[in-house]
Amino acid sequence: MPDLFDTASPPVGSTPFQPLADRVRPENLDQIRGQEHLLNPGKPIRMLLEAGKCPSMIFWGPPGCGKTTLARVIASLVDAEFIPLSAVTCGLKELREAFENARIQRTRYGRRTVLFIDEIHRFNKAQQDALLPHVESGATILIGATTENPSFEVVSALLSRCQVLTLQSLPSADLRTLLNSALERDEHLMRPPKPTVEGSAIERIAEMSAGDARIALNVLETCCEVARQEMALAPHVDDRLVADVFQNKALRYDKGGEEHYNLISALHKSMRGSDPDASLYWLYRMLDGGEDARFILRRMIRFASEDVGMADPFALTLAMSAAQAFDYIGPPEGHLTLAHLAVYLAAAPKSNALYMAEKRVRDEIHSGREPGVPLHIRNAPTRLMKELNYGKEYRYPHDYPGGFLHEEYFPDEVKDRCYYEPKPIGREKSTADRLRQLWPERYGKPGPTVSPKKGAPEEE
């Protein structure tokens, strides 16, 4: 399937100093093939654009998926002035200048303006608020681009005035088409002596670019230039050269962004679903992306109590041991201790009975009732307290056969509550059997049924 950039010819006046990705940008919608879910014929956005109408929009997608390219094509299609800004380098001064430029275009020439703001999530609230009156009045068409979830990073007032379009990273097949197209069309890339590029080298670049067209094109261009230096008469790009240039696979991972939470959620749910292979996959996606191993370990320690719980009480011990081992060994060798723990937790029997007990008892405590501690289980370190019957009639369990006797430890107001409902899973089954013997009136009958939604954590 053709890609976002695949049919573009080099822009007029392009120079070899421009990156290859700039030199092969598409110039109309028909040349854009990477976002078919938005731009195929008959899609609402395409129909609007072809009618010359352009609402303010937020493009949300990973790096290298064509956000800037699409914004440029849209501006050309609707015959609007295109003003590109980057939220990384501009502030209110540059915004005011852009708005004045848009006013001049509108009043003198009757022409609309597309204000494109890259990395719009980096604008603070005041800067985003400054966009509101111009977007509201339609004086400026705003197109913002972001790699972060706009629900979290764009103020709600601005978000409500824009249409959010989700762009997707490019599959390997599309990247291969893009690379082959660049080899055929870009005169600077293929100037004499023209490099020969093996198909397997194209395949490797596409696979290692993680859906990022910009990375793929930059690597291809670098490989061709290196080949010219190595073999001046007959430059050749093969797998070996690609491996030398492209040392590591590009991983889309932002430790402070949405992908951070997506991946830790994927690891948590894979372990909860008892899939050790998927758990290892998501674990190393994070580790190789630069995630702090201690953050992952903290989540797995919590998991040992939340999702494994009493079904395998040793899981918590192993989780703490893994954390200690990692601190002792350090990265990268210590990453194996995380793999050890992830596989153990995934394969372990699961019970969320402790987690549900925590929720039930907290709900009880926060219900408004706060009964006092019964007198017989109060501490009585002073004579006055003893005279007030603190600790009176307390019976010491170790003085009785089996170290147990039936005693009431609840206040009367919450008597006979059952918060912890053990499951007949793993080692928790023996815990349930013992509690059923000790407290038959409480554990001898089935507990209330909890639906899956109510039993699942509200957040990771």
C-alpha positions as CSV (number, residue, x, y, z in Angstrom):
1,M,0.0,0.0,0.0
2,P,1.5,3.4,-0.9
3,D,2.7,5.7,1.9
4,L,2.3,9.2,3.0
5,F,5.2,10.5,0.9
6,D,5.5,7.9,-1.8
7,T,4.4,9.8,-5.0
8,A,5.9,13.2,-4.2
9,S,8.4,14.7,-6.5
10,P,11.1,17.0,-5.1
11,P,9.7,20.5,-4.4
12,V,10.9,23.2,-6.8
13,G,14.1,24.8,-5.5
14,S,14.9,22.0,-3.1
15,T,18.6,21.7,-2.2
16,P,20.7,18.8,-0.9
17,F,20.9,20.7,2.4
18,Q,17.3,19.9,3.1
19,P,16.6,16.6,4.8
20,L,15.3,13.9,2.4
21,A,11.9,13.9,4.3
22,D,11.5,17.6,3.3
23,R,12.6,17.0,-0.3
24,V,10.0,14.3,-0.9
25,R,6.9,15.8,0.8
26,P,3.6,15.2,-1.0
27,E,2.0,18.3,-2.6
28,N,-1.7,17.2,-2.7
29,L,-4.1,14.8,-0.9
30,D,-3.8,12.2,-3.7
31,Q,-0.1,11.8,-2.9
32,I,-0.8,11.2,0.8
33,R,-1.4,7.5,1.4
34,G,-0.4,6.9,5.0
35,Q,-3.7,8.0,6.6
36,E,-6.4,6.3,4.6
37,H,-8.8,6.2,7.5
38,L,-9.0,10.0,7.2
39,L,-8.2,10.9,3.6
40,N,-9.7,8.2,1.4
41,P,-12.3,9.4,-1.0
42,G,-15.7,9.8,0.7
43,K,-14.2,10.3,4.2
44,P,-15.8,13.4,5.9
45,I,-12.6,15.3,6.4
46,R,-11.5,14.9,2.7
47,M,-15.0,15.9,1.5
48,L,-14.8,19.1,3.6
49,L,-11.3,20.0,2.4
50,E,-12.2,19.3,-1.2
51,A,-15.1,21.7,-0.7
52,G,-12.6,24.4,0.4
53,K,-13.8,24.2,4.0
54,C,-11.2,23.7,6.8
55,P,-12.1,23.6,10.5
56,S,-9.5,24.2,13.2
57,M,-8.0,20.8,14.1
58,I,-5.6,19.1,16.4
59,F,-3.5,16.3,14.8
60,W,-2.6,13.7,17.4
61,G,-0.1,11.1,16.3
62,P,3.4,9.6,16.8
63,P,6.5,11.3,15.4
64,G,7.1,10.9,11.6
65,C,3.5,10.1,10.7
66,G,3.0,13.2,8.5
67,K,1.4,15.8,10.7
68,T,3.3,18.7,9.3
69,T,3.0,17.4,5.8
70,L,-0.8,17.1,6.0
71,A,-1.1,20.6,7.4
72,R,0.9,22.1,4.5
73,V,-1.2,20.2,2.0
74,I,-4.4,21.4,3.6
75,A,-3.3,25.0,3.5
76,S,-2.5,24.7,-0.2
77,L,-5.8,22.9,-0.9
78,V,-7.9,25.6,0.7
79,D,-5.7,28.4,-0.7
80,A,-4.7,29.8,2.7
81,E,-1.5,31.4,3.9
82,F,0.6,28.9,5.9
83,I,2.3,30.1,9.0
84,P,4.3,27.4,10.8
85,L,5.3,27.9,14.4
86,S,6.9,25.6,17.0
87,A,5.7,25.7,20.6
88,V,9.2,24.8,21.6
89,T,10.7,28.1,20.4
90,C,7.8,30.7,20.2
91,G,5.8,32.6,22.7
92,L,3.1,35.2,22.9
93,K,5.2,37.7,20.9
94,E,5.4,35.3,17.9
95,L,1.7,34.5,18.3
96,R,0.7,38.2,18.1
97,E,2.8,38.6,15.0
98,A,1.1,35.6,13.4
99,F,-2.3,37.0,14.2
100,E,-1.4,40.4,12.7
101,N,-0.2,38.7,9.6
102,A,-3.5,36.8,9.4
103,R,-5.4,40.0,9.8
104,I,-3.5,41.6,6.9
105,Q,-4.1,38.6,4.7
106,R,-7.8,38.7,5.5
107,T,-8.4,42.4,5.1
108,R,-6.1,43.3,2.2
109,Y,-6.2,40.1,0.1
110,G,-9.3,38.3,1.3
111,R,-7.2,35.2,2.1
112,R,-7.5,32.9,5.0
113,T,-4.5,31.8,7.2
114,V,-3.6,28.4,8.5
115,L,-1.6,28.8,11.7
116,F,0.3,25.5,12.3
117,I,1.7,25.0,15.7
118,D,3.9,22.0,16.1
119,E,4.3,20.4,19.6
120,I,1.2,22.5,20.7
121,H,1.2,20.5,24.0
122,R,4.3,22.4,25.0
123,F,2.3,25.7,25.2
124,N,1.3,26.7,28.7
125,K,-2.3,27.6,29.6
126,A,-1.8,31.3,28.9
127,Q,-0.4,30.6,25.5
128,Q,-3.2,28.2,24.6
129,D,-5.8,30.7,25.9
130,A,-4.4,33.4,23.7
131,L,-5.5,31.2,20.7
132,L,-9.1,31.1,21.8
133,P,-10.6,34.4,20.4
134,H,-8.9,33.9,17.0
135,V,-10.1,30.3,16.7
136,E,-13.6,31.2,18.0
137,S,-14.1,34.0,15.5
138,G,-12.7,32.0,12.6
139,A,-10.1,34.7,11.9
140,T,-7.4,32.0,11.9
141,I,-7.6,28.3,11.1
142,L,-5.6,26.6,13.8
143,I,-3.9,23.3,13.1
144,G,-2.0,22.0,16.1
145,A,0.2,18.9,16.1
146,T,1.0,16.9,19.2
147,T,2.4,13.5,20.1
148,E,0.7,13.6,23.5
149,N,-2.9,12.9,24.3
150,P,-4.7,16.2,23.7
151,S,-7.3,15.3,26.4
152,F,-4.5,15.8,28.9
153,E,-2.3,18.4,27.2
154,V,-4.7,20.8,25.5
155,V,-6.9,23.1,27.6
156,S,-10.6,22.1,27.4
157,A,-11.8,25.4,26.0
158,L,-9.4,25.1,23.0
159,L,-10.1,21.4,22.6
160,S,-13.8,22.1,22.3
161,R,-13.2,24.5,19.4
162,C,-11.1,22.0,17.4
163,Q,-11.6,18.7,15.8
164,V,-9.2,16.1,16.9
165,L,-7.8,13.8,14.2
166,T,-5.8,10.8,15.2
167,L,-2.9,10.0,12.8
168,Q,-1.3,6.6,12.8
169,S,2.3,5.4,12.6
170,L,3.2,3.9,9.2
171,P,3.4,0.1,8.8
172,S,6.6,-1.5,7.5
173,A,5.0,-2.1,4.1
174,D,4.2,1.6,3.7
175,L,7.7,2.5,4.8
176,R,9.2,0.2,2.2
177,T,7.1,1.9,-0.5
178,L,8.2,5.3,0.8
179,L,11.9,4.4,0.7
180,N,11.7,2.8,-2.8
181,S,9.9,5.9,-4.0
182,A,12.6,8.2,-2.6
183,L,15.2,6.1,-4.4
184,E,13.5,6.7,-7.7
185,R,12.5,10.3,-7.4
186,D,15.0,12.3,-5.4
187,E,17.8,13.6,-7.6
188,H,20.1,14.5,-4.8
189,L,19.9,11.1,-3.2
190,M,20.6,9.3,-6.4
191,R,23.2,11.6,-8.0
192,P,26.2,9.9,-9.6
193,P,27.7,7.7,-8.5
194,K,24.3,6.2,-7.9
195,P,24.2,3.8,-5.0
196,T,22.6,0.3,-5.4
197,V,20.4,-0.5,-2.4
198,E,19.6,-4.1,-1.6
199,G,15.9,-5.0,-1.0
200,S,16.9,-6.6,2.4
201,A,18.5,-3.2,3.4
202,I,15.2,-1.4,2.6
203,E,13.4,-4.1,4.6
204,R,15.7,-3.6,7.6
205,I,15.4,0.2,7.6
206,A,11.6,-0.1,7.5
207,E,11.4,-2.6,10.3
208,M,13.7,-0.6,12.6
209,S,12.1,2.8,12.1
210,A,9.2,2.0,14.4
211,G,6.6,3.5,12.0
212,D,8.5,6.9,11.8
213,A,8.9,8.0,8.1
214,R,11.3,10.7,9.0
215,I,13.7,8.3,10.7
216,A,13.5,5.9,7.8
217,L,14.3,8.6,5.2
218,N,17.1,10.0,7.3
219,V,18.7,6.6,7.7
220,L,18.4,5.8,4.0
221,E,20.1,9.1,3.1
222,T,22.8,8.5,5.6
223,C,23.4,5.0,4.3
224,C,23.8,6.3,0.7
225,E,26.2,9.0,1.7
226,V,28.3,6.6,3.8
227,A,28.3,4.1,0.9
228,R,29.7,6.8,-1.4
229,Q,32.6,7.4,1.1
230,E,33.3,3.7,1.5
231,M,33.0,2.7,-2.2
232,A,33.5,5.8,-4.4
233,L,33.2,4.1,-7.7
234,A,30.3,1.6,-6.9
235,P,28.5,2.6,-3.7
236,H,26.4,-0.2,-2.3
237,V,24.0,-0.3,0.6
238,D,23.4,-3.7,2.2
239,D,22.3,-5.1,5.6
240,R,25.8,-4.7,7.1
241,L,25.9,-1.0,6.3
242,V,22.4,-0.4,7.6
243,A,23.3,-2.2,10.8
244,D,26.4,0.0,11.2
245,V,24.4,3.2,10.6
246,F,21.3,2.1,12.5
247,Q,22.8,0.9,15.7
248,N,19.5,0.4,17.6
249,K,15.9,0.0,16.7
250,A,13.9,3.2,17.2
251,L,11.5,2.8,20.1
252,R,8.6,5.1,20.5
253,Y,8.6,5.8,24.2
254,D,8.1,8.9,26.3
255,K,8.8,8.3,30.0
256,G,6.6,11.3,30.9
257,G,3.9,10.9,28.3
258,E,0.9,8.7,27.4
259,E,3.1,5.8,26.0
260,H,4.6,5.5,29.4
261,Y,1.2,4.8,31.0
262,N,0.1,2.6,28.0
263,L,3.1,0.3,28.3
264,I,3.0,-0.1,32.1
265,S,-0.8,-0.8,31.8
266,A,0.0,-3.4,29.1
267,L,2.5,-5.1,31.4
268,H,0.2,-5.1,34.4
269,K,-2.7,-6.5,32.4
270,S,-0.5,-9.2,30.8
271,M,0.7,-10.4,34.2
272,R,-2.9,-10.3,35.5
273,G,-3.9,-12.3,32.5
274,S,-1.2,-15.0,33.4
275,D,0.6,-14.5,30.1
276,P,4.4,-14.6,30.8
277,D,5.4,-14.1,27.2
278,A,3.4,-10.9,26.7
279,S,4.7,-9.7,30.1
280,L,8.3,-10.1,29.0
281,Y,7.5,-8.3,25.7
282,W,6.0,-5.2,27.4
283,L,8.7,-5.3,30.1
284,Y,11.5,-5.1,27.6
285,R,9.7,-2.5,25.5
286,M,9.9,-0.3,28.5
287,L,13.4,-1.2,29.6
288,D,14.9,-0.8,26.1
289,G,13.0,2.5,25.8
290,G,14.8,3.9,28.8
291,E,12.2,3.4,31.5
292,D,13.5,3.5,35.1
293,A,13.6,-0.1,36.3
294,R,12.7,0.9,39.8
295,F,9.4,2.4,38.6
296,I,8.6,-1.0,37.0
297,L,9.7,-2.8,40.2
298,R,7.4,-0.6,42.4
299,R,4.5,-1.5,40.1
300,M,5.3,-5.2,40.3
301,I,5.6,-5.1,44.1
302,R,2.1,-3.6,44.2
303,F,0.9,-6.2,41.8
304,A,2.2,-9.0,44.1
305,S,-0.4,-7.9,46.7
306,E,-3.1,-6.6,44.5
307,D,-3.4,-9.4,41.9
308,V,-1.6,-12.4,43.3
309,G,-2.3,-11.7,47.0
310,M,-2.9,-14.6,49.3
311,A,-3.1,-17.1,46.4
312,D,0.7,-17.0,46.6
313,P,2.0,-15.0,49.6
314,F,5.6,-15.7,48.5
315,A,5.1,-13.4,45.5
316,L,5.5,-10.3,47.6
317,T,8.7,-11.8,49.1
318,L,10.1,-12.5,45.7
319,A,9.1,-9.0,44.5
320,M,11.1,-7.4,47.3
321,S,14.0,-9.8,46.7
322,A,14.0,-8.8,43.0
323,A,14.1,-5.1,43.9
324,Q,17.0,-5.7,46.2
325,A,18.8,-7.9,43.7
326,F,18.5,-5.2,41.0
327,D,19.9,-2.5,43.3
328,Y,22.8,-4.9,44.1
329,I,23.6,-5.8,40.4
330,G,22.5,-2.7,38.6
331,P,21.6,-2.3,34.9
332,P,21.8,-3.9,32.4
333,E,22.6,-7.2,34.0
334,G,20.0,-6.6,36.7
335,H,17.2,-6.4,34.2
336,L,17.1,-10.2,34.3
337,T,15.8,-10.0,37.8
338,L,12.8,-8.0,36.5
339,A,12.2,-10.7,33.9
340,H,12.4,-13.4,36.6
341,L,9.8,-11.6,38.7
342,A,7.5,-10.8,35.7
343,V,7.4,-14.5,34.7
344,Y,6.8,-15.6,38.2
345,L,4.0,-13.1,38.8
346,A,2.4,-13.9,35.4
347,A,2.5,-17.7,36.1
348,A,1.3,-17.4,39.7
349,P,-2.3,-18.1,40.8
350,K,-4.3,-14.9,41.1
351,S,-6.6,-13.5,43.8
352,N,-7.7,-9.9,44.3
353,A,-9.3,-10.8,47.6
354,L,-6.9,-8.5,49.5
355,Y,-7.5,-5.7,47.1
356,M,-11.3,-6.0,47.4
357,A,-11.0,-6.3,51.2
358,E,-9.0,-3.0,51.3
359,K,-11.8,-1.3,49.3
360,R,-14.6,-2.7,51.5
361,V,-12.9,-1.7,54.8
362,R,-12.1,1.8,53.5
363,D,-15.7,2.3,52.3
364,E,-16.8,1.3,55.8
365,I,-14.4,3.6,57.6
366,H,-15.3,6.5,55.3
367,S,-19.1,5.9,55.7
368,G,-19.3,8.4,58.6
369,R,-19.4,5.9,61.5
370,E,-16.4,5.9,63.9
371,P,-17.3,3.6,66.8
372,G,-14.9,3.4,69.7
373,V,-12.7,0.5,70.5
374,P,-14.5,-2.1,72.7
375,L,-13.3,-1.9,76.3
376,H,-12.0,-5.5,76.6
377,I,-9.4,-5.0,73.8
378,R,-8.2,-1.6,74.9
379,N,-4.7,-1.1,76.3
380,A,-4.6,-0.4,80.0
381,P,-1.1,0.8,81.0
382,T,-2.3,3.0,83.9
383,R,-4.3,2.4,87.1
384,L,-7.0,4.9,85.9
385,M,-7.5,3.0,82.7
386,K,-7.9,-0.2,84.6
387,E,-10.4,1.4,86.9
388,L,-12.3,2.5,83.8
389,N,-12.4,-1.2,82.7
390,Y,-9.9,-0.9,79.9
391,G,-8.8,-4.4,79.0
392,K,-11.2,-6.0,81.5
393,E,-12.3,-9.6,80.6
394,Y,-9.8,-9.8,77.8
395,R,-9.0,-13.4,77.1
396,Y,-5.5,-14.4,75.9
397,P,-5.9,-16.8,72.9
398,H,-2.6,-18.6,73.7
399,D,-4.1,-19.8,77.0
400,Y,-6.7,-21.9,75.0
401,P,-6.5,-25.1,73.0
402,G,-5.2,-24.5,69.5
403,G,-4.4,-20.9,70.4
404,F,-7.9,-19.7,69.5
405,L,-11.2,-18.8,71.1
406,H,-14.3,-17.1,69.8
407,E,-14.1,-13.5,70.8
408,E,-15.7,-10.3,69.5
409,Y,-13.1,-7.8,68.2
410,F,-15.5,-5.6,66.4
411,P,-17.4,-2.6,67.9
412,D,-21.1,-3.4,68.2
413,E,-21.9,-0.9,65.3
414,V,-20.1,-3.0,62.7
415,K,-20.4,-6.4,64.3
416,D,-19.9,-9.5,62.1
417,R,-18.6,-7.7,59.0
418,C,-16.8,-9.7,56.4
419,Y,-14.3,-7.7,54.3
420,Y,-11.8,-10.3,53.3
421,E,-13.4,-13.0,51.2
422,P,-10.7,-15.6,50.3
423,K,-10.9,-17.4,47.0
424,P,-10.3,-21.2,46.6
425,I,-7.2,-20.4,44.5
426,G,-3.6,-21.5,45.1
427,R,-2.5,-21.2,48.7
428,E,-5.4,-19.0,49.6
429,K,-7.6,-22.1,49.5
430,S,-5.9,-23.3,52.7
431,T,-6.4,-19.9,54.3
432,A,-10.1,-20.0,53.4
433,D,-10.4,-23.5,54.9
434,R,-8.8,-22.4,58.2
435,L,-10.9,-19.3,58.4
436,R,-14.0,-21.4,57.7
437,Q,-13.1,-23.6,60.7
438,L,-12.4,-20.7,63.0
439,W,-15.2,-18.4,62.0
440,P,-18.0,-20.6,60.5
441,E,-20.7,-17.9,61.0
442,R,-18.6,-15.5,58.9
443,Y,-16.7,-17.7,56.4
444,G,-19.0,-20.7,56.3
445,K,-21.3,-19.1,53.8
446,P,-20.5,-17.9,50.3
447,G,-19.5,-14.2,50.1
448,P,-21.4,-11.7,47.9
449,T,-20.9,-11.9,44.2
450,V,-18.7,-9.1,42.7
451,S,-19.1,-8.3,39.1
452,P,-15.9,-8.1,36.9
453,K,-16.2,-4.3,36.5
454,K,-16.7,-3.8,40.3
455,G,-13.8,-6.1,41.0
456,A,-11.3,-4.5,38.7
457,P,-9.1,-1.7,39.8
458,E,-10.3,1.8,38.8
459,E,-6.9,2.8,37.6
460,E,-3.5,1.2,37.1
